[in-house]
Amino acid sequence: MFRPLKIGITCYPSLGGSGVVATELGKLLAEKGHEIHFITQSMPFRLGKFQRNIYYHEVEVSDYYVFRYPPYDLSLASKMHQVAKLQELDLLHVHYAVPHAICALLAKQMSGGKLKIVTTLHGTDITVLAQDETLKDIIRLGIGASDAVTAVSRDLIRETQELLDIRTPIELTYNFVDKRVYYPREVSDMRKDFAEPHEKVLMHISNFRPVKRTSDVVDIFAKVHAELPARLLLVGEGPDLPKIQSKIRSMGLEHRVHYLGKQDDVAEVLSLADLLLLPSEKESFGLVALEAMACGVPTIGSTAGGIPELVVSGETGFLAPIGHTSEMAAHAVRLLSDEGMYAQFREACLMRSRTQFCNDLITAQYEKIYYDVLGIPAPITEPACEPR
């Protein structure tokens, strides 16, 4: 028998993989009949219009003059407690250990200790913040105080346990894409705006931070373009973008590169591409590669972090060690020059995204975690994941 749950979700609501996954998960859970309450500092950008079973609670921060810095963490904890009490929430699902798991712990204590906490680790809280000795103990506390902890890749689980020296069980729950949203689109008319029919389109999507190694993206593209006609589409904005633009001009490639800025409809944009370039230095999962895969676009990338768990080198793309741009470019030229191989990779991308990273499958995994921490038998459902 299905027992709907009341779930509070806290995430970073702005652009970013963790916020996207948290918001999409909430929407999918609401479709299944659960009551979802987003508790965030602003409206999650993927939340959109009014939807049944979804509610938004804004965290307002006091600007009392004695505070040098606005106490967002305390305001968030207080709001979590208020919403949990008023709406009779069953649990809080927080994305990122700090500050969200710590805030959830305070809310749980204010609520008398009955409120359950599920924490999902996405990467930065471990790969960056956990490197700071002054933060390790509080991150360890947030993880240890959670009733269940999940992470988006095996590599992230390994790194968490090694960096923090913890034995807390961490469940693997991969990121996912909604198959109703991410699929190959018919964009032939739009593609004409960027490339000639005989030209290949390479794409990079990120926030253009140093960890994304966007200079490597340009190097890979330059090497590919030296072998076959190609265009590069850069999607997103960030601190390294001006440097990349300068490098592109210095290489005489400015007429081969298009800057699309930030884009909401990533599925349609990705359908313009023949290949995605993801040469990151760190990548806990690589959500954009999954989004590309679901649109039938192979990835050329690095072996960083969780990328090898997503991209099967030689089947759905090619991977090379970090910084090996010549090897990545050679793989790209090989794949783009062989129509038969490319067709096989494209089909493998669609198959893998629709079976291994299906939204129904991952949503059911989260549901089971919720029911387990609450001590309630989980309803038996069969995820509707189909290869086509």
C-alpha positions, 0 to 999 in steps of 0.5 A: 500500500502506498503511503505518501510522504511529506518531504522537505528539500534544501539545495542551492537553488541557482545554476549547478548540477546539485540544484538541478538534480534536487529540483528534478527529484522533487518534481518527480516525487510530487508526480508520484503523490508525495508532498514536497516542500522546497526550503531554500534562499530563492526559488530553484530555477528549474522549479518553474510554474505551479505544480501539484504537491510542490510548495516553496518556503523562502528563507529570509535572513535577518539584517540585525545590525550586530551581525557582521555577516547575515546568519543564513545558516541559523535562518535556514535551520529555523525555517526548516524547523518551522516548516517541519512543525507546521507541515508535519514533515516526515523528513528533510532531504538536504543536498550538500553536507555543509551547511545544509546537513548541519542546519538540518541537524539543528532543525531536528534538535529543535523538533525534538529529535523525531525528524529524519535527515537524508543527506546527498553528497554532490562533490564540492562539499568533499572535493573542496571543503573537506580539504580544509582542515578547519571544516573537516570536523563539521562536515564529519558531524553533518554526515554522521548525524544524518539518518542516511547518506548518499553520494552521486558516484563510487569515486565520491564515496571513496574520496569522502571515506578517505578524506574524513576517515569515516565508516558511515555507510554511504549509498550510491545514488547516481544522478539522473535525467528525465527521459521525457525532457532529455532526448534527441531533438530535431534542430536541423534548422537551428544548426544552420545558424552555427555550422555548414552541413559538412562541419562537425559541432563540438560543445562545452557546457560549464561555469567556466571555472579553473577546475573545468580546464576550459583552456584544454577545451580550446586546445582540443578543438584547435587540434580537431579543426586542423584535421576536419572542418569543425565549429565550437559552441561554448555554453555558460559563463564564468571567471575563465571565459574572458581568458578563453576568449582571448586565447581563441582570438590569439589562435585565430579561431574566433570565427569558428567559435560561438558563445551561447551564454547561459541556456535553460533548455539544455536538451535542445542546445545539446542536440546541436552537438556532435560531441561534448568536450569534458576535460575537467580536472575534478568531476564528482559525476559529470551531469552534463555528460549524462544530459548529452548522452540522453540526447545521443551525443558522445563525450570526449573527456578526462578520467577525472572523478566519477566520469568513468562511471558514466562514460564508457570509454570506447562505447559512449565516448572516449576518455584520456588522462587529465591534460592529455589534449592530443589524445582527446583530440585524436579520439574525437577525430577518429569518432567524427571521421567514422560514420558507422562507429559514430552511429554505434556510439550514439545508440549506446549513449541512448541505451545507457542513459535510458536504462542505467540512469533512468529517472524512474530507477533513481527516484525509486532508489531514493524512495526506498531510502526514505521509507527505510529511515522512517521504518515504513515498508516501501511500496513495490513498484517496477521502474518504467525504464525502457531502452527506447 
